[in-house]
Amino acid sequence: MKKFATLAFVVACLVPAGPAMAAGPSAPLDRANIDLSDTASIQRGAEYFFQYCIGCHSLEHARYNRIGQDLGLTDEQVAEKFVHTRDAAGDPTGVGELIKIAMRPDDAEEWFAQPAPDLTLTARANSPDWIYTVLRNFYLDDSRPLGVNNATFEAMGMPHVLWELQGWQKNVGEDGEIKLELVEEGKMSAEEYDEVVRDITAFMTYVAEPIRMEREAMGMYVIWFLIVFTILAYLLKKEYWRDVH
């Protein structure tokens, strides 16, 4: 009886925590529909990330050469495409190093009020759909220090670094409703820009868990092994007990 009471108490304590841990953003998210088996998409996303995002956001839990190996790139290609920083001696950062940024934390705090967060695990912490939606939902807002806001992440202290590709959106909603409308075209159509954002999302999802595809493939082998093992064990059991029954 005491064991049952203890178990009931533990379950009761866990129940309130469940919805809180599972709770997501209140605003609806757009489906990213990424394909982690599409290496070309991840590679394009990596190139966009290192072109537009690496100035402020690091990937301190990832290494350049690991990304290169997974994407089928040589060390020379990785150095050319992705490495934009130098070490204390002034030499280019080695491809075996963790992916850090050149911006000093003191400068980031002065310019943006706080250092930009590391993005290595963002896809796991928030979800690929969140990243995809955020990158599509910047809009002009004169009340913000940087002149932009975000319909998914309100009061985000980040400029719209992809504005030249997407263009500028404006909130034309009324009574607190956010409805975005393109008021200045960028270099890309809406469909082309969505593909860029999808590629960036795919790269960030990959970098958050590089072994994911390998792990999922191994999981399928394990499941098939267990199925075959169960069948063989059942047949062995029947053969063993046949004379007994």
QUIBEL-V143181 format. One line per field, one symbol per residue. ss: DSSP state (@ for helix, = for strand, . for the rest). A space follows every 50 residues. Layout:
ss = ???
This chain:
ss = .@@@@@@@@@@@@@@@@@@@@@................@@@@@@@@@@@@ @@......=====@@@@@@@....@@@@@@@....=.....=.....==. ....@@@@@@@@.........@@@@@.@@@@@@@...===.......=== ............@@@@=====........======....@@@@@@@@@@@ @@@@@@@@...@@@@@@@@@@@@@@@@@@@@@@@@@@@@@@....
